[in-house]
Amino acid sequence: MSGAEFNSAKLPGTPYKDYTFPTEAELTYVAAQGANVIRLPFRWERVQPTAMGPLAPAELKRIQGVVASANSKNLCVVLDVHNYAKYYSQTLNGDAALQNAFVDLWSRLALVFNDPKQTAFGLMNEPSYMPREEWASLAKRTLFELRAAGVTNMVIVAGGHWSGLHDWFSGSAGLSNANAFSDIKDPVQRTLLEVHQYADKDFSGTGSTCRAADEFDPLFNRITEWAKANGQKLFLGEFGMPQTPDCMQTLERFLTLMSGPEWKGWTYWAAGGWWGKYPLAINTDVAAPSQQWPIMKKYFYRGIPPTKTPPLAPAQRNRKN
C-alpha cells in the first residue's frame, strides 16, 4: 500500500499533499480479496526528523492509525523503512553515526509497535547505497539488538543492493547476497530474507512488457534450494506486472514458484490511490478491479492451509526516489 514514501524531494513534506497513507476504503478492499498482510512503505526522515532523536508524534500517529485499521480487518502490517540506505541525502555507507542512528530508529519503533501479531519489521528497502557486506553487518547487528531487547516481531531483512532475486548469487569483489546472508541467525526464528523481482527486460519494474514465464523457473528454484540448504526463509517483498496477457502468465508463474516451505510470504507492488498511470499499479475499485487481482486471490490464504505452508500475501514499488 504505497504512498507514505512518496515525494522524497520534499522532507518532511505535507501529509496528504506531498505524500499519503492507505485509506479505510482501500484497506477494506484489500482485506475483502482475502489478503492477510500489507506492506507500508514510509520515510525514515518523516518519522524521525533528527537522527537519534524522538519519533515525530504526528507521523507516528498516522502510521499507528494505518496499523490499527489494518489489524481490525485481520491484516498484518509490514513496516517498511523505504530509504535505500540513505538518511536525507547522506548514505549510511561508512558512516558509523548514521548506522547507530538506524539501530536507534528500530529500537524506538519496536517500543511502539510491540505486538508481534500486528506488525512485522522491514528493516530497510533496497539498501543500494551501501556495499552488500556493510549492509549485511548492519542488518545482523540491528536484528541482534532487537532480540536482545526482547522484541519478537517478525523481522524482514532485505538483500543488499536492489535485493534482486535474479542477481542473488552475483556481486562485486566476489561477495553476493548468497554469501552475505547465508549465516543469518535469529534466536526466535522469526527472520525472513527479502528479495525483489520484476519481470521486465532489465528487472527494474519500469517497463511495459514481461519476460517469458519460463525464464524465472531456474531463478526461483536456485534461491529456494539455497534457502533450504542454509536454513533460511524467504519473502518476495516486491514484484509487479503490467496488465497484458503475457505478463499475467508470468505473474501466475511467480506465485506458483513460491509454494514450498522456504517461502513465507509476498507483497505485490503496488496499490494506492496516488499511482496514476503507473503500469504495475493495481486499483481498489469494486466495479472494475485490475486484472492482477483474480490471479493473486487464488494464492491468498487465511489460517493454516490443509496441505502445505504457503506465504503471507500482497503489497509493493517506485524507483523514482
C-alpha positions as CSV (number, residue, x, y, z in Angstrom):
1,M,0.0,0.0,0.0
2,S,2.3,2.7,-1.4
3,G,2.1,6.5,-0.8
4,A,3.6,7.3,2.6
5,E,7.1,7.1,1.0
6,F,6.2,9.4,-1.9
7,N,7.9,12.7,-2.7
8,S,11.3,12.1,-1.2
9,A,12.4,15.5,-2.5
10,K,10.1,17.1,0.0
11,L,11.1,16.1,3.5
12,P,9.3,16.1,5.7
13,G,6.7,17.4,3.3
14,T,3.0,17.9,4.0
15,P,0.8,14.8,4.6
16,Y,-2.0,14.3,2.1
17,K,-0.4,16.9,-0.2
18,D,3.1,15.6,-0.8
19,Y,2.5,12.0,0.4
20,T,-0.4,9.9,1.6
21,F,-1.5,6.9,3.6
22,P,-3.9,4.0,2.8
23,T,-7.5,4.9,3.2
24,E,-10.1,2.9,5.2
25,A,-11.8,2.0,1.9
26,E,-8.5,0.8,0.3
27,L,-7.7,-1.4,3.3
28,T,-11.3,-2.8,3.4
29,Y,-11.0,-3.7,-0.3
30,V,-7.6,-5.4,0.1
31,A,-8.9,-7.5,3.1
32,A,-12.0,-8.4,1.2
33,Q,-9.9,-10.1,-1.5
34,G,-8.5,-12.5,1.1
35,A,-5.2,-10.9,1.7
36,N,-3.7,-11.1,5.2
37,V,-0.8,-8.6,5.1
38,I,0.1,-5.2,3.6
39,R,3.5,-3.6,3.3
40,L,3.5,0.0,4.4
41,P,6.5,2.0,2.9
42,F,7.3,5.2,4.8
43,R,10.3,7.6,5.1
44,W,12.7,7.5,8.0
45,E,13.1,11.3,7.9
46,R,9.4,11.8,8.4
47,V,9.0,9.5,11.4
48,Q,12.4,10.5,13.0
49,P,13.3,14.0,11.7
50,T,16.6,14.2,13.7
51,A,19.0,11.2,13.9
52,M,18.9,9.7,17.3
53,G,16.0,12.0,18.2
54,P,12.5,11.2,19.3
55,L,9.9,9.9,16.9
56,A,7.7,12.6,15.3
57,P,4.3,12.3,17.2
58,A,2.1,13.3,14.3
59,E,3.7,11.0,11.7
60,L,3.8,8.2,14.3
61,K,0.1,8.6,14.9
62,R,-0.6,8.3,11.2
63,I,1.3,5.1,11.0
64,Q,-0.4,3.8,14.1
65,G,-3.7,4.6,12.5
66,V,-3.0,2.5,9.5
67,V,-1.8,-0.4,11.7
68,A,-5.0,-0.2,13.8
69,S,-7.3,0.0,10.8
70,A,-5.5,-2.9,9.0
71,N,-5.4,-5.0,12.2
72,S,-9.2,-4.5,12.6
73,K,-9.5,-6.2,9.2
74,N,-7.1,-9.1,10.0
75,L,-4.3,-7.6,8.0
76,C,-0.8,-7.7,9.4
77,V,1.4,-4.6,8.5
78,V,5.0,-4.8,7.4
79,L,6.5,-1.5,8.5
80,D,8.9,-0.7,5.6
81,V,11.6,1.9,6.1
82,H,11.8,2.9,2.4
83,N,15.1,4.7,2.3
84,Y,17.6,2.8,0.2
85,A,20.3,3.1,3.0
86,K,20.2,6.9,3.0
87,Y,19.0,9.5,5.5
88,Y,18.1,12.7,3.9
89,S,20.9,13.0,1.2
90,Q,23.5,11.2,3.3
91,T,24.3,7.5,2.7
92,L,24.8,5.1,5.6
93,N,27.9,3.7,3.8
94,G,30.9,4.1,6.1
95,D,29.0,6.4,8.5
96,A,29.1,4.9,12.0
97,A,27.0,7.6,13.5
98,L,24.2,7.1,11.0
99,Q,24.4,3.4,11.4
100,N,24.0,3.8,15.1
101,A,21.0,6.1,14.4
102,F,19.4,3.3,12.2
103,V,19.6,0.9,15.1
104,D,18.2,3.6,17.3
105,L,15.3,4.1,14.9
106,W,14.3,0.5,15.1
107,S,14.7,0.3,18.8
108,R,12.2,3.2,19.2
109,L,9.8,1.8,16.6
110,A,9.9,-1.6,18.4
111,L,8.8,0.1,21.7
112,V,5.7,1.5,20.0
113,F,4.8,-1.4,17.7
114,N,5.4,-4.1,20.3
115,D,2.7,-6.6,19.4
116,P,4.2,-9.3,17.1
117,K,0.7,-10.3,15.9
118,Q,0.1,-6.8,14.5
119,T,3.3,-5.8,12.7
120,A,6.5,-7.1,11.1
121,F,9.6,-5.0,10.7
122,G,11.0,-4.5,7.2
123,L,14.4,-3.0,8.2
124,M,15.3,-1.2,5.0
125,N,14.0,-1.2,1.5
126,E,16.6,-1.9,-1.2
127,P,19.8,-0.7,0.6
128,S,21.5,0.1,-2.6
129,Y,23.7,2.9,-1.2
130,M,25.7,0.5,0.9
131,P,28.1,-2.3,-0.1
132,R,26.4,-5.6,0.5
133,E,28.9,-6.6,3.2
134,E,28.4,-3.5,5.1
135,W,24.6,-3.7,4.9
136,A,24.6,-7.4,6.0
137,S,26.7,-6.4,9.0
138,L,24.3,-3.6,10.0
139,A,21.2,-5.7,9.4
140,K,22.6,-8.5,11.6
141,R,23.5,-6.0,14.3
142,T,20.0,-4.5,14.2
143,L,18.4,-7.9,14.5
144,F,20.7,-8.8,17.4
145,E,19.8,-5.6,19.2
146,L,16.1,-6.1,18.8
147,R,16.2,-9.7,20.0
148,A,18.5,-8.7,22.9
149,A,15.8,-6.2,23.9
150,G,13.1,-8.9,23.9
151,V,11.5,-7.9,20.6
152,T,9.7,-10.9,19.0
153,N,8.1,-9.2,15.9
154,M,9.0,-10.9,12.6
155,V,12.0,-9.1,11.1
156,I,12.3,-8.9,7.3
157,V,15.9,-8.3,6.1
158,A,16.4,-7.1,2.5
159,G,19.2,-8.4,0.5
160,G,21.9,-5.9,-0.5
161,H,21.9,-3.6,-3.5
162,W,18.4,-3.7,-5.1
163,S,17.6,-7.1,-3.4
164,G,17.2,-8.7,-6.7
165,L,16.3,-12.4,-6.8
166,H,17.9,-12.6,-10.3
167,D,21.3,-11.5,-9.0
168,W,21.3,-13.0,-5.5
169,F,24.3,-15.1,-6.4
170,S,26.4,-12.4,-8.1
171,G,28.1,-9.4,-6.7
172,S,31.2,-7.2,-6.6
173,A,34.5,-8.4,-5.2
174,G,33.2,-11.9,-5.1
175,L,30.6,-11.0,-2.4
176,S,27.0,-11.9,-3.2
177,N,23.8,-11.7,-1.2
178,A,24.0,-15.5,-1.0
179,N,27.4,-15.2,0.7
180,A,26.4,-12.3,2.9
181,F,23.2,-13.7,4.3
182,S,23.7,-17.5,4.4
183,D,24.7,-17.3,8.1
184,I,22.0,-15.1,9.4
185,K,20.7,-16.4,12.7
186,D,17.6,-15.5,14.8
187,P,17.1,-17.0,18.3
188,V,13.4,-16.8,17.9
189,Q,13.4,-18.0,14.3
190,R,11.3,-15.1,13.0
191,T,13.5,-13.6,10.4
192,L,12.8,-13.6,6.7
193,L,15.2,-12.6,3.9
194,E,13.5,-10.2,1.4
195,V,14.1,-10.4,-2.3
196,H,12.5,-8.3,-5.1
197,Q,11.9,-9.4,-8.6
198,Y,10.4,-7.6,-11.6
199,A,9.7,-9.3,-15.0
200,D,10.6,-6.5,-17.5
201,K,13.7,-6.6,-19.7
202,D,16.1,-5.1,-17.1
203,F,14.2,-6.3,-14.0
204,S,13.6,-2.7,-12.9
205,G,9.9,-2.6,-12.6
206,T,9.6,0.3,-15.0
207,G,8.9,-1.5,-18.3
208,S,5.6,-2.3,-20.0
209,T,6.4,-5.8,-21.2
210,C,7.4,-9.0,-19.3
211,R,10.0,-11.7,-19.9
212,A,8.6,-15.2,-20.6
213,A,7.3,-17.0,-17.5
214,D,9.7,-20.0,-18.1
215,E,12.8,-17.7,-17.7
216,F,12.0,-17.4,-14.0
217,D,11.8,-21.1,-13.1
218,P,15.6,-21.6,-12.7
219,L,15.9,-18.3,-10.8
220,F,13.3,-19.2,-8.2
221,N,14.4,-22.8,-8.0
222,R,18.0,-21.9,-7.3
223,I,17.3,-19.5,-4.5
224,T,14.8,-21.9,-3.0
225,E,17.4,-24.6,-2.9
226,W,19.9,-22.1,-1.4
227,A,17.4,-21.2,1.3
228,K,16.8,-24.8,2.1
229,A,20.5,-25.7,2.3
230,N,21.2,-22.7,4.6
231,G,18.2,-22.9,6.8
232,Q,16.8,-19.5,5.6
233,K,13.2,-18.4,4.9
234,L,12.3,-16.1,2.0
235,F,9.9,-13.2,1.4
236,L,9.2,-11.7,-2.0
237,G,8.7,-8.1,-0.9
238,E,8.2,-6.6,-4.4
239,F,7.0,-7.8,-7.7
240,G,4.5,-6.5,-10.2
241,M,3.4,-6.8,-13.8
242,P,1.5,-4.7,-16.3
243,Q,-1.9,-5.9,-17.4
244,T,-1.0,-7.8,-20.6
245,P,-1.7,-11.4,-21.3
246,D,2.0,-12.4,-21.3
247,C,2.6,-10.6,-18.0
248,M,-0.4,-12.2,-16.4
249,Q,1.0,-15.6,-17.3
250,T,4.3,-14.6,-15.7
251,L,2.5,-13.2,-12.6
252,E,0.9,-16.6,-12.1
253,R,4.2,-18.4,-12.6
254,F,5.8,-16.3,-9.9
255,L,3.0,-17.3,-7.5
256,T,3.3,-21.0,-8.3
257,L,7.0,-20.9,-7.8
258,M,6.6,-19.8,-4.1
259,S,4.7,-22.9,-3.0
260,G,7.5,-24.5,-0.8
261,P,8.1,-24.1,2.9
262,E,11.1,-21.9,2.2
263,W,8.7,-19.1,1.0
264,K,6.9,-17.4,3.9
265,G,5.2,-14.5,2.2
266,W,4.9,-12.0,-0.6
267,T,3.6,-8.5,-1.3
268,Y,2.7,-7.1,-4.7
269,W,4.0,-3.7,-5.8
270,A,1.8,-1.7,-5.7
271,A,-1.6,-0.5,-4.7
272,G,-2.5,3.0,-3.6
273,G,-4.7,5.8,-4.8
274,W,-1.9,8.2,-6.0
275,W,-0.3,6.0,-8.6
276,G,-1.9,7.5,-11.7
277,K,-0.9,5.6,-14.8
278,Y,2.0,3.6,-13.3
279,P,1.6,0.3,-15.3
280,L,2.2,-2.1,-12.4
281,A,-0.3,-0.5,-10.0
282,I,-3.4,-2.3,-9.0
283,N,-6.6,-0.5,-8.1
284,T,-9.0,-1.0,-5.3
285,D,-12.1,-0.5,-7.5
286,V,-15.0,-2.8,-6.7
287,A,-16.6,-2.1,-10.1
288,A,-13.6,-2.7,-12.3
289,P,-10.8,-4.5,-10.5
290,S,-7.3,-4.7,-12.0
291,Q,-6.6,-8.0,-13.9
292,Q,-4.0,-8.9,-11.3
293,W,-6.5,-9.4,-8.5
294,P,-8.2,-12.6,-9.7
295,I,-4.9,-14.3,-10.2
296,M,-3.5,-13.2,-6.8
297,K,-6.7,-14.1,-5.0
298,K,-6.1,-17.7,-5.8
299,Y,-2.9,-17.6,-3.8
300,F,-4.1,-15.7,-0.7
301,Y,-4.9,-17.7,2.3
302,R,-6.0,-17.3,5.9
303,G,-5.1,-19.6,8.7
304,I,-3.3,-22.9,8.1
305,P,-3.8,-24.4,4.7
306,P,-4.7,-28.1,4.6
307,T,-1.8,-29.5,2.6
308,K,1.2,-27.1,2.5
309,T,2.5,-24.0,4.2
310,P,2.2,-21.1,1.7
311,P,3.2,-17.4,2.0
312,L,2.0,-14.3,3.9
313,A,0.4,-12.3,0.9
314,P,0.0,-8.8,-1.0
315,A,1.8,-5.3,-1.3
316,Q,4.6,-3.1,-3.4
317,R,7.4,-0.1,-5.5
318,N,8.5,3.0,-7.2
319,R,12.1,3.7,-8.2
320,K,11.5,7.5,-8.5
321,N,13.2,8.0,-5.1
